[in-house]
């Protein structure tokens, strides 16, 4: 039984030297900030477990004496960092009047890497707010629709690093009480 641990270099390379002939497996600890990617079976053969199965492992690597085996690689996918911010034309706490049109801007900021999945933004307009038909503006890869008081916007998987802005308008109606409010709820693979 031979157990060895090593760290990769900054370029991802690693090596185990002086191993006796035998059957081996290589197991990778999943690095923080990365999603699991493909595995590559190297020059001495073996069997890789399925992508998405953790830990990443290549088993049944058969090494003969004085053999240099290469190409046992574990691919990683850099994870996007997604943040969502919403602002209204009338600042929070500001007075609004019945009949006034408010413009909402929801910005999805993608950092580090493109998104892996769809980012969904759900905004339920509060009492006293009515969506202005046709007021949606969306970024490339974005779409919005409404069903009653619920506005749903999506940003497609693969959205580039940067800021993606959605805007829409709501009118203050007679149903407004002492205040109007609404809040956007983000969801998706990239955990916004």
N, C-alpha and C positions, 0 to 999 in steps of 0.2 A: 504494500500500500504506500503510494507516494503522494503526498499533498504539498503543493507549493502555491504560494500566493505572490502576485506581482501587481504593480501599477503600470498603466500605460504611460507612454511618453506623451508630450503635448500634441503630437501628431497622431496619437492613437496606436502606435506600434507597441508591441510587447514581445517578450521572449522568455523561454524556460530553457536553460542549458544544462548539459550533463545528465539528461534523463536516461535511465537504462531502457533496454528494449522492453516492450510491454503494451498493454491496452490502456488508453487514457481517455479522459474527458476534460473539456475546458468549459468552465462555468463563468459567466460574466455577471457581476453585480450591476444592476440597472443604475446608471448615473442620474442624479437629480437634474431636472430641467429638460429631460429628453424622453420622448416616447419610444417604445420598442420598435426596432426596425428589423430588417432581414439578417439572416446569418449566412455565412459562407463556409462550406466544408472545404478544407485545404487539400494539399498534395498527398497526404497519407490516408485519405478517405475518412469515413465516419458518418454519423447521422445527426442532423440538426433538428431540434424541436421546432414547433410551429411558431411563426411570428405572432406576437401577442401573448405568448406563454412565458411567464417569468418564473425563475430566472432563465436567461438565454443559455442554452447548453448545446455543445457538440459532443456526442458520445461515440464510443467504439472507434477511437483513433488508434490504429495499430502502428507502433513504431518499431522498426528493426534497429539493430545496432548501427550507430554512426549515421543515422538518417536525419536530415534536416527537413522538417515539415514546415510548410509555409501556407499562408492564405486562410487561416482560421480567423475569420473576421466577424464582428458583431456590429451591424449597422444601427445607428441611432438617428432619430428624427428630432431636431430641435423643436421644442414646444413654443407656441406663440404665447405671449403675455397680452391678454385682452382686458382693457378697462373701458367702462362706459360712463359717460357723463351727460347729464341733461340740464338744459337751461331754458328759461322762458323769457320772452321779450319783456314781460313785466317781471321784475325781480321778485323773489320770494318775499312775501309779506307786504308787497306794494298793493295799493288800492286799484281795483278794476271796476269797470262799469258794465251794466247790462248792455248788450249789443257790441261790446268791444271785442275785437279779434286779437287773440294771443297767438304768437308764433313760438312753437317749441322746436328746439334743436337737440337732437340726440347724437352725440359723437362716440363712435367706436374707435378706440385707438388700439392698433395692433403693433406690438413691439417684438423684437427678437427673431421672429420667423412668421411666414404666412400662416393663416388659420388652417387647422386640419379639418374642421367641420363647420357647419352653418352656425352663425351666431343669430339667435332669435331675440328680438326685443318686443316685450308685451307691455303695452301702456293702456291701462283702463282709465278712461276719462271720467273724472268725478262728477258728482251732481252739479248741474248748472253749466256744464261744458258740452258743446256739440261740435263734432268734427266738421270743418269746412270742406265740402266735397271738392275733389280735384286739387287739394292743396299740398299733396305729397311731392317732395323732391328727394331723390335718392342718389347715392353714389353708384359708380360702376359696380355691378354685381349685387346691387341692393334692390329690394322690392318692398312695398308696403300695401296693406289692405286693411279694411275695417269691417267689423261685424258688430253692429250696435255701438256700444261705448268702448269696445276693445279694438285698439290699433295694434296690428302685428307687423313688424318690419323684420326682414331677414337680410343678412349679409352672407354671400355665398362662401362656401369652403374655398380655401386658396386665396382669400383676400390678402393683398400685399401689406407689408409693413407700412404704417402711416395712419392718418386719421380719415375716417369715413363718416361723413355727416348726413343725417336724415333730418328733414324738416317737415312739419305739418302745422296746420292752424286749427284752432278751436275758437268758437264764438261763445261768449258768456251769455247765457239765456236767463229768462225770467225765473227758472228753477234754482238759480244760484241763491244760496243762503248768505251767511256772513263771510264765507270764503269759498274759493274753488281750489281744488287740488287734484293732482294725479301724480303717479310715480311709475317709472319704467322698471320692468323686471327683466334682466338679461338671462339667457341660458344658452348652453351649447357645449360641445365637446371640449372646447378650449377653456371652459370654466371662467367666463367673464365675471 
